[in-house]
Structures are given as C-alpha cells and as structure tokens.
C-alpha cells in the first residue's frame, strides 16, 4: 500500500471517529437537558400538589367548623321542642 492509501484510510477513520464522538456528545447533552426538564416538571407538580393539600386542609377545617355550628344550632332547636 502506498502512503496515499494509508493516509486516506487514517483520515477516514479519524473522520468517522470524530463524527461518532460528536454524535455521542450531542446525545449525552440532550439526555442531560431532558433530565433537567423532567426534574423541573416533577418539582412543579410537587409544589402544586403541596398547595392543593394545604387548600384541602383549609376547606376541610372550614367545613367541619360550619358543620359543628349547625349541629349546635340543631341541638338548641331540639332542646326547645
């Protein structure tokens, strides 16, 4: 084999290796970005669920408070009869 053929083969191998490395780096970067986006989405959902839990506790406390007041009024009305 002549030096031109060896140089062409080495050049092709280096070009192919470089392209593969570039593709792998790009896929790794895209994977990291996807993980970051998913992590942010999960944190957002978690925060919203936490706020919903707080709202439900507040609503439940108000409902039981009103129910207790109504129960006391009914008890007073029944006592008068």
WOURRA-V144096 format. One line per field, one symbol per residue. ss: DSSP state (A for helix, B for strand, O for the rest). burial: I if it has 24 or more other ideal C-beta (glycine too) atoms within 12 Angstrom, else O. Layout:
# WOURRA-V144096
ss: ???
burial: ???
This chain:
# WOURRA-V144096
ss: OOAAAAAAAAAAAAAAAAAAAAAAAAAAAAAAAAAAAAAAAAAAAAAAAAAAAAAAAAAAAAAAAAAAAAAAAAAAAAAAO
burial: OOOOOOOOOOOOOOOOOOOOOOOOOOOOOOOOOOOOOOOOOOOOOOOOOOOOOOOOOOOOOOOOOOOOOOOOOOOOOOOOO
